[in-house]
């Protein structure tokens, strides 16, 4: 299969996965990244032509966490005005036993994402079948997507064309998870790169001032 001179890229952001990776790697306490800046930075560094960005996240229920509910609503609203395709679903809550700092165990209501990974996987495969990209750039370390990578390779063989799938993720000496998605090219995002792509808007301050 011939590698194209111009490689069209689509970026797929697993919003929560990216946040927790950045928190562990760099110590940030909220999702302060700009997906557009990050996607452009990585694509430019690899000589890929960024064509579209898809962003996915779960959102807390207002009754459970109004501040973070409003934060994500505001961030997604702004991304939507900047030609980013956004997909969100409410978090689902269930009682879960967790350990306290003292070692004791307690039960707490924990919000969990449902359907986000499935939606990302569907879009990666659908857009490949429609020949909408040559490079799928996934901002996540979720190993569930390794199966998607296998499917993309099969699609490339069927369509007799060159397709690359890469996973990008924050990385530092404090990162416990140092692996990208299996069966993809790994792109480690260092602190300098991440800090060059911070969101100029702090939606926490906007929402807190409105409460």
C-alpha positions, 0 to 999 in steps of 0.5 A, spaced: 500 500 500 502 506 497 503 511 503 500 518 501 504 524 500 498 528 504 496 524 510 489 527 512 488 526 520 482 526 524 483 527 532 479 523 537 479 525 544 477 521 550 476 527 554 476 524 561 482 519 560 486 525 557 484 529 563 486 523 568 493 522 565 495 529 565 493 530 572 498 524 574 503 526 569 503 534 571 499 535 577 493 539 574 487 539 578 482 540 572 481 539 564 485 545 562 487 542 555 485 545 549 483 540 544 484 544 538 491 546 540 493 539 542 491 536 535 494 541 531 501 541 535 501 533 534 499 533 527 504 539 525 510 535 528 508 529 524 507 532 518 499 530 518 494 535 515 488 535 521 481 535 518 477 534 523 476 533 531 471 529 535 471 530 543 467 525 547 466 526 555 461 524 560 458 529 564 456 529 572 449 530 573 447 537 576 444 534 582 451 531 583 456 536 582 453 543 579 460 546 578 463 540 574 456 540 570 456 547 568 464 546 567 463 541 561 457 544 558 461 551 557 467 547 555 463 543 550 459 549 548 465 553 546 468 547 542 462 546 538 463 553 536 470 552 533 468 546 529 469 540 534 464 535 533 462 533 541 459 527 544 457 527 551 453 523 556 451 524 563 455 520 568 451 514 571 452 513 579 452 507 583 455 505 590 462 503 590 466 501 596 473 505 596 479 506 601 480 512 605 487 515 606 487 512 613 486 505 610 478 504 612 473 502 607 467 506 606 461 506 600 460 512 596 456 514 590 461 514 584 459 517 577 461 512 571 462 513 564 457 509 560 457 509 552 463 513 551 468 508 549 463 505 544 461 511 541 469 513 539 470 506 537 464 506 532 466 513 529 473 511 528 471 505 524 465 509 521 470 514 518 475 509 516 470 505 512 468 512 509 475 514 507 475 520 511 482 520 514 489 517 513 491 517 520 486 516 526 489 520 532 486 518 539 488 522 545 487 516 550 490 510 553 484 506 554 486 499 551 479 497 549 481 501 543 486 496 541 481 492 538 479 498 534 486 498 531 486 491 529 479 493 525 482 499 522 488 494 519 483 490 516 479 496 513 486 498 510 487 491 507 480 491 504 480 498 501 488 497 499 490 503 502 495 506 507 492 508 514 495 509 521 492 509 528 496 513 533 495 514 541 497 520 544 498 521 552 501 525 557 507 522 560 512 524 565 516 521 570 510 521 575 506 517 570 504 510 572 501 508 566 507 509 561 503 505 555 499 507 549 494 503 546 496 497 544 497 496 536 498 503 535 504 508 534 505 511 541 506 519 542 508 521 548 506 528 550 511 532 555 510 537 559 512 543 555 508 540 549 502 540 554 503 547 557 503 550 550 496 547 548 493 550 555 485 552 554 485 560 555 478 559 558 478 557 565 471 555 565 471 553 573 472 561 574 466 563 570 461 558 573 463 559 580 462 566 579 455 565 576 453 561 582 
